[in-house]
Amino acid sequence: MIAEAANVPEWEIAVRLLVASVIGGSLGLQREHHGQPAGLRTHMLLSLGAALFAVVSVAGFDGFIVDDRSATNVVVDPGRIASYVAAGVGFIGGGTILKREREGEVKGLTTAASLWVAAAIGVACGLGLWIAPLVAAAIALISLAVLHPLSKRIGDQ
């Protein structure tokens, strides 16, 4: 599986990066429309970077990957890079979270979560998955656009 994925043509890698950027950007556009600190460019760049890390984690080790694992001392675990992307995004997302002492409320959690989703979408696109990131983006956009007004309405009653 990994050896096959390492032979991805450059044009397909470019498409994966482009799709990740567009899907991530759609989440950012929604956040920017609502005046949140992380908008279109942030989500787009985050998704692009996550996709690139995913591509590199699989296709970047072409010279090291062999079908017979016992023939080499090199252990390749592409999942490790994706896990580090998730950790790094947690750090970036933390920068969007603010606690207001006077009002006793926390702001930016939804934006931080949307950044995390954008990174996951980027990783999925980078690995060549197409349906999962589209479904995730649709669910995220519904969550951001539809559920927010609904939760406000429920909270006001």
N, C-alpha and C positions, 0 to 999 in steps of 0.2 A: 504494500500500500504506500509506504513512505517513499520507496524507490521510484514508484510510478509517478507520484506527485512531484518529485524533484525534477522531472522532465517537462515541466510546464512551459509552453512557449512564451516568449517575452510579451507578445501582443495580448495573450490571455491575462498575464500578470497586470498589464496596463488596464485592461477592462475591469479586473477585480478591484484595483485601486480606485478607478473612476466610479464604479458602482458603490463602493464603500463611502466615498466622499459625498456622493449625491444622497444616499440614504441617510447618512449621518447629518448632512446639511439640512435635510427635511425636518429632523428633530430640532436642530438649532434654530431654524427659521421660526418654528412655533414658539420656542423660548424667547427669541429676540422680539417677536411680535408682542409678547406680554411683558417686555421690559426687564427680562431676567439678565443677570450678569454674564452668563455664558450663552452666546447666541450662535448664529449661523457659522461664522468662521471657526469658533472654538470647537463646535461639534464636528464640523467638516474636517478640520485638521486632526482631531482626536481619532475619528473613525479612519481617516487615511493612514495615520501613523500605526494604529492597531492592525490594519490590513497589511501594511508593509512588514511589520514585525511577524505576522502570521506567514506571509509569503517567504520571508527570509528563513523562518524557522523550519520550513519544509523544503523549499527549493534551493535555499542557500547552502545546503550541506551536500550537494550532489556528489562531490568528490570523496566524501567520507562514507557515504551510504553504500553498503554492499548487501547482497541478498543473504549471504552466509554470515550471521552475526558472530560466529566463533572465529572468523578470519581476521578480526580487528579488535583492538582494545578500545576503539572509539565507541562510546555509547551515545546515541542520538535520541533525545526525547523532545520532540517539537512542542509538546504540551507545556513544557517549562516556560517557554517564552510567553505563551498565552497567559499563564498564571502571573508572570511578572507584569504583563500589561495590565491585568486586573488590579494588582497592587499599586502600580504607578498611577492609574486612574483614580484610585481611592485618595491618593495624595492630592491630585488636581481637584477632584470633587470636593475635598475638604476645604479648599480655598473659596468655594462658593457658599459655604455654610456660615451663617452669622447668627449669633445669639444676642438678642436685645435684652439687656438686663431689666430695663424699666418696664417693658411690656411683658417680659417673661415668655417670649416666643422665640422660636427658632425659624430662621428663614433660609431658603436655598437648598433644602433637602431634596425637593423634586428636581431641581436643576442638577444637583450632584448625581441623583439617580439616572437622569436622562443622559448624563455624560458616561456613566457606567454602561448603560444600554448601548450608546453609540459606539463605545469601544468593543463591546461584544459583537455588535453588528459588523464592525470593521474586521474583527478576527474571523468571523464566519465568512465574510466576502473574500478575505485573503486566502482562506482555505478552499475556496471554490464552491462554497455552498450558496445557493441562490434563493430557495424558498424560505428557509428559516430566517434569514435577515429581513426579508420582505414582510413576513408575518410578524416578526418582532417589532418592526417599525410601525406597522399598522396598529398593533396592539398598543404600542407606546403612544402613538399619536391620538388614538381614541382615549387613552388614559389621560393624556395631557389636555386635550381639547374638550372632551365630553364630560369626563368624570369630575373635573375641577368645578365647573358651574353646578353640577349635580350635588357635589359635596358641600358647596357653599349654601345651596338651597336647603339641603337637609340640616346643615348646621344652624341656619337662621330660624328654623322652626322650633 
